[in-house]
Structure formats: C-alpha cells, structure tokens
Amino acid sequence: MRLFLAIGPENGGWKKASLAAAVAAGGGPWVARQLRRWVRAFMRNPDDLPINRYHNTHVSKISDEDFSSEIRLHLQTKGKYVQAMDVVEYVGQREVQERWGLQRGITVRTARRWMNAMSYRYQREKNGQYKDGHEREDVVEYRQEIFLPLVEKLARRMRLRDKDGTIIQEPILAPGEVPLIEWKHDETTFYANDRRRTRWVHKSEAPTPVRKGEGASIMVADFVSPEFGWCRSIDETRSTRILFKAGKNRDGYFAAEDVQAQTHLMLDIFEERFPNGSAIAVLGFDNAPSHQRRALDALSARKMPKNTPKKPKNWFPSGEIKMRNGKHPDGSPQSLYFPDNHRNRTLAGQFKGMKVILEERGLLEEAKLNAECPGFKCPPRAKGVPPQCCCRRVLFEQPDFKDQKSELIELVEKRGHIAYFFPKYHCELNFIEMCWGAAKAHYRVQPPTSTEAAMEANVIKALDSVPLEKMRRFSIRSSRFMDAYRKGLNGAQAAWANKKYHGHRTLPLRIMEELS
C-alpha cells in the first residue's frame, strides 16, 4: 500500500499504479485488485488494515485446546495401538460434528496432521525402565527403608552440583569427619554387530546383506564418579576399566573374585589421590549374585543341621572352614562350635546345631520347633511378628544372621570405606547405566569391524567419548529418581516426573498434588 501511494494514482490512474505496485511486490493483476480494495477500505476506516497478503488466515480446528483434549481422551480409550483412522471415525460421528460446529468429517491425511500437532509420533517404541519386580514388596521395602535413607544421610558429606556443573553444596562436615566421594560400579556388554538401524533411506537403495546374530562380545566393567569421571590414577597410567571376553572358550566369566580384585585396585587408586584418609569412597554396586556372595565362613542358617553331628562327622559351611562367631542378644560373641577342650570329648570341636544355638540365646521354646518348614516355604506372618514356625526361620531372622554382609561389602569396609547395593530392578538409580548408553550410541555409528582388536579399539573410543559434563547430568537424573521415590512416587510416576522436571536435582514439593 505504501508503494502504491509512492507511485501515485494520479500518474496513470488507480489501475496502472496498483498494477505497478503489485508487480514490484512480486504479484500480478489479482494482487493489484486486492490492493485497490485494501486502499478503499483504509480510506473508509484507517483501522481496517489487511492482516494477510493473500486471504483470511485459516486456523485449524485442532488448535482449539478443548477440542484437542477431547480427541486425546478418545485416543486413550483405544489402548496402546492408536491410529489415524480412530480420529477419522470419531470426528465422523454426527454428535461430535454438531457439538463442535463441523460441516463434515476429515481425511486420514488430516488426522495424521492433527496427531502430529498433538505431539504423537509414529516411531519405534522406546524402552523404559525395567518393570519386572520393580514394585515388588520386598524390593520397595529395601528401597524405601534402607537404600534411600542411607543415600540421603551420606549426601550431607558430599559435594553436589547442578545440571550446569555449578557447585551447589560443599561437604557439610562434623568435627572429625572427612568428605565422601561417590563411585558407581557396573558391567555392560558391547556386541560386534550392534549398529545403528534407523536412518533416512532412499527408495532406490537396495537391501544390503547383514551379519547374522550379535557377533563377538566384549564385556566392560568400570567405576565412575560425577566428580572425576572414569576411575583413573592421577597420572592416568592406571585404570579400573576391565575389558573381558566372556565365554567358555575365551576369558571365562567375570566372577566374584574378579569384582573384588577390581575393587581393591579402585581403592588403591582412590587412596593415592586422597592419602592418609583425607576422603572416603562410597561405592555403589548392583544386586548381581557375584556381588552378593558371602564369605566362606559367613553366618548362614540355610543348611545348618538342627542337632549336633555325631563324631566322626561334623558340619562346616565350606570344606573344613568353620562358620564365624554369631552374637548373643546382649552383643557378646557366640561360638557356633563347642570348644576343642570341651570336657565331653564327643562334643569337642563339634558344630552345636540350631537347637543348641537357639537355647544359648534364651529361645528355649523356639529350639523345640521342627528343623525346617517343607521346602523352607514358611507361612506368612504380619510385619514385626517374630517367626514361630521352624528353627531355621527363627535363626534366619536373628539380627546377626539377618545383617550378615556380603564379602564385597566387608572388603570395602575393612579398608575404611563405604559400600551399598542398589535395589533390584532399579537401573535408573545407577547413573553409570546412562554412561553405558551414551557410549553405545557412539559405538553404533562406528564402521563395522572384522577383528576383535578393531572392535576393542572402537569400544575404548566409545567409552572415552562420554564427557564429564554429561556424566554429571546423568548423576542428577538418578538423584531426581531417588527424590521421587522419597516423595512416595512409584516407578511409572517417577519416570513421568523425571521427564517433566529434567532441569532440577530434586522434584517440587507439589509433585503429589500434580499427580492427584
């Protein structure tokens, strides 16, 4: 319109001036006619200005929040596998059209555009956290009553950061305390034929042959910290990373002894960095059987005989190794074997048996029970009610037997550090799992390899590609999950809240109100 006025309708008339302005703006006769109409409307009303150069703006019905919410609710009733035709059929109903003032139904193409506008995407479903056993009663009990209180208690003595790496808390230490530094341990496996499967493919591309199966594997075990990254010595000449070719005819299998040796190395490296006990390591392990293995002399009522064996027979938990001492109710030590110099030579050095052990603890009535319920499947009882079904269950629930630690935990504590196990099925709480995921994403885009040496080089390159900044963000993500469980959320709710509040270390106090 400004160009039209600049040309001047007095120079050749309105039609000639409007056409010249339209051509200058990249239009033609139709734009010239529109221009003349706009100018006349403006002359009648200065507030009447065109919004769109071509025609009135059309707003899609799906932009109406109430309408789109109704569509979403309808799709939720269709279950997991919704499709565009569900939207077409719903909008095609007469009562829906009358309620929303629609003149006709929609096509499948329009339904797809609407689903895209409502944030639906047609794609391969992503895997979430493991569900099997995640909310099992015993797992939740350990998570809520043991694991989370312990982690919260230890956090006071740790340095904490936000998602940008800024320190938000320095260790808060009482007199005589030293800082704590967290380290997480885990194992994962890389496969030779594990490659990226999704990409843009032109229709002219022919299918390419692929290798059958997963191919050769390399297992990796390591420690990681949000403060230092992968565990390495100060001069970076030593590392706790182990690359292991698991298999019967390869390197064998990564057993409890291997984990313990790796843990010793990790603590050696840690103590070199923090000499003279200037800091304490806090090691988190998953609940793998090799990690849970107890020492050969550890307290266990599982296979004990009820009565004292008669010579020449005796009972030992493993070979000729005697079971360690238990504890009386007053905390004093209780030997589970008669002394070698016992006045009754038939009892000297013999295992006492569950009956005598219980009697010495003052549990006289319990000592009269049967040795074991059939299959050790004892009847259920209310929480806090002591067992009264069999000797084995009574002894099994004694504090010293119940609190028996694994060989791995005892190893760490013997060296003056702290260790714990993550709850079963809770990989989201161990941020090293996310480090593995980032490394594998890098590994999958590497060129295929034909030798194990080349594959190993790719694995190392992928592991080293995970930056410390990303590790810290992963650690904060795990912290959000822990905070969600502290606030009473279950696994599915915690996953939703973690995604919504991804920029925070903890969740807001109102989170339960949002869920309700």
FIPAVEX-597218 format. One record per residue (C-alpha): residue in one letter; x, y, z. Coordinates in steps of 0.25 Angstrom, whole numbers, plus 5000, padded with zeros to 4 digits. Example, Ala and Ser with C-alpha at 12.3 -4.5 7.8 and 13.67 -1.06 7.14 Angstrom:
// FIPAVEX-597218
A504949825031 S505549965029 
//
This chain:
// FIPAVEX-597218
M500050005000 R501250095003 L501850064989 F500450094983 L500450234989 A501850254986 I501550224971 G500350314972 P499050284966 E499050424959 N500150374950 G499250284940 G498150254950 W497850154961 K497850024952 K499250064946 A499850104959 S499349974966 L499849884956 A501249954956 A501249934971 A500749794970 V501849754960 A502949824969 A502449734981 G502549604972 G501049604969 G500149624957 P498749664953 W498049594965 V498949664975 A498649794968 R497149774970 Q497349734985 L498249854987 R497149954981 R496149884991 W497049905003 V497350045000 R495850074998 A495550005011 F496650085018 M496150215013 R494750185019 N495350135032 P496850155036 D496850035045 D496449945034 L497749885030 P498049755024 I498649645033 N499049545022 R499449585008 Y498649475001 H497449435009 N496849425023 T497649335032 H497149195034 V497249135048 S497248985049 K496148925058 I497148845065 S497748975071 D496548985080 E497048935093 D495748875097 F495548805084 S496948745084 S496748705099 E495448625095 I496248555083 R497348515093 L496348465103 H495748385092 L497048325087 Q497348285102 T496148195102 K496748125089 G497848065097 K499348055093 Y499248045078 V498448165073 Q498448205058 A497948325050 M496648255046 D496248255061 V496248405059 V495548405046 E494448315051 Y494248395064 V494148535056 G493148465046 Q492148445057 R490948535056 E490848575070 V492348615070 Q492148705058 E490948765064 R491648795077 W492848865070 G492148925058 L492848835048 Q492248835034 R492848705030 G493848595034 I495348595032 T496248505023 V497348415028 R498348515024 T497748625032 A497648525044 R499148495043 R499448645043 W498548665055 M499248555063 N500548615059 A500048745065 M499648675078 S501148625079 Y500848485074 R501948425066 Y501948295058 Q503248225062 R503848105069 E503448095083 K504648135093 N504948045104 G504748105118 Q505248055132 Y505047905135 K503647875141 D503847735145 G503947735160 H504147885161 E502947905171 R503147765178 E502847775192 D504247735197 V504947825187 V504147945191 E504347915205 Y505847915203 R505848035194 Q504948125204 E505448075217 I506948045215 F507548105202 L506848245201 P507148275216 L508548235214 V508848315202 E508148435208 K509048425220 L510348415212 A509948535203 R510248635214 R511748605213 M511848605198 R512048725188 L510748745180 R510648815166 D509448855158 K509248815143 D510248925138 G511348875147 T511248985157 I511548945171 I510248965180 Q510748895192 E512148875198 P512248755208 I511648795222 L512548725232 A512448705247 P513748705255 G514648585251 E513848555238 V514448555224 P513848575211 L513148465204 I513248435189 E512248345181 W512648245171 K511748155164 H512148015158 D511447935147 E511747835136 T511247845121 T511447775108 F511747825094 Y511447735082 A512147745069 N510947745060 D510147855069 R510047965059 R509048085057 R507748035050 T506948155047 R507348265037 W506748325024 V506748225013 H506448264999 K505448174991 S506548144981 E507448074991 A507547924991 P507547845004 T509047815008 P509447685014 V509647685029 R510347595038 K509547485046 G509447495061 E510047595070 G511447555067 A512647555077 S512547615090 I513347705099 M512947725114 V513347845121 A513447875136 D513848005142 F513548105153 V513048255150 S512948375159 P512148505156 E513348575161 F514548515153 G513848425142 W514448285139 C515348245150 R516848265147 S518148295154 I518548445155 D519648415145 E518648335136 T519548215136 R518548125143 S517048105141 T516048015147 R515447985134 I515347835130 L515147785116 F514747645117 K514447545106 A513347465113 G513147315109 K513547175112 N514647175101 R515047315103 D515447385116 G514447305125 Y513347385133 F513447515142 A513347455155 A513247505170 E514847495171 D514947585159 V514047695164 Q514747685178 A516147705171 Q515647815163 T515047885175 H516447865182 L517047935170 M516048045171 L516248075185 D517748075183 I517648185172 F516648255181 E517548255193 E518748305185 R517848425181 F517448445195 P518548395204 N518448385220 G516948365220 S516648505215 A515448455208 I514548335208 A514048265196 V512548225195 L512348105185 G511048065179 F510847935173 D509747865167 N509047745172 A509747635164 P509947495170 S511447515169 H511347645177 Q510447585187 R511347455190 R511747445205 A513047405211 L513247255212 D513147265228 A511947365227 L510747335236 S509647265229 A508547175235 R508147125221 K508846985222 M509046965237 P508646835244 K507746845256 N508546755265 T509946735268 P510646645258 K511246515264 K512746495262 P513446465253 K512446545245 N512446695247 W511846815239 F512546925232 P511947035223 S513047005213 G514146895213 E514846905227 I514547055229 K513747075242 M512647175242 R513047305249 N512447345262 G511047395264 K510547495275 H509747475287 P508547565289 D509447655298 G510447665287 S511547575293 P512147475283 Q511547335282 S512347225276 L511547125268 Y512547015271 F512846945284 P514246975289 D515346875285 N515646855300 H514146825304 R514046735316 N513146645307 R514146585297 T512946545288 L512546695287 A513946755286 G514146835273 Q512746795268 F511746885262 K510646925272 G509446915263 M508247005262 K507546955275 V508746985284 I509047115277 L507547165280 E507647105294 E508847185297 R508147315292 G507047285302 L506047245291 L505647115298 E504247095292 E504747125278 A505847015280 K504746915281 L504146945267 N504446865255 A505746885247 E505046945235 C503746965228 P503546885216 G504346945205 F504747055214 K503347125210 C502947175223 P501547225225 P501347375224 R501347465237 A501047605240 K502147705239 G502947715252 V502347585257 P503547485261 P503447355254 Q502947225261 C502947125250 C504347055250 C505747065255 R506347105242 R505447225240 V505547275255 L507147275253 F507047325239 E506347455245 Q507347475257 P507947615255 D509447555254 F508947455243 K508047555236 D509047665236 Q510147575230 K510847665219 S511447615206 E512847585204 L512947705195 I512347805205 E513247745216 L514547765207 V514147915205 E513847945220 K515147865224 R515947975216 G515148085223 H514148125212 I512648115210 A511848025200 Y510447985198 F509547915188 F508547985179 P507147925180 K506847815170 Y506247855156 H506548005159 C507648025148 E507148175147 L507748195161 N509148165156 F509548275146 I510748185140 E509548115133 M509348245125 C510848255123 W510848125116 G509648165108 A510348295103 A511648205100 K510848105092 A510148215084 H511548265080 Y511948115077 R510748085068 V511148195058 Q512548145056 P512948065044 P512747915045 T513947835049 S514547705045 T515447675056 E515347675071 A516547765072 A515847875064 M514547855072 E515247875085 A515848005080 N514448045076 V513948015090 I515048085097 K514848205088 A513348205091 L513548195106 D514548315105 S513548395097 V512648415109 P512948555115 L512948585129 E511948695128 K510948585122 M511348495134 R510948595144 R509548615137 F509348465137 S509648475152 I508648585155 R507648505147 S507848385156 S507748485168 R506348525163 F505848385163 M506348365177 D505548495181 A504348445174 Y504348315182 R504548385195 K503348475192 G502548345190 L502448325175 N502448195169 G503348155157 A502448205146 Q502148335153 A503548355156 A503948335141 W502848445137 A503348545148 N504748525144 K504448555129 K503648685133 Y504648735143 H505848705135 G506548825139 H506548805154 R507348725164 T506048705173 L504548705170 P503648815175 L502848785188 R501548805180 I501848675171 M500848595178 E499748695176 E500048695161 L499948545161 S498548555168 
//
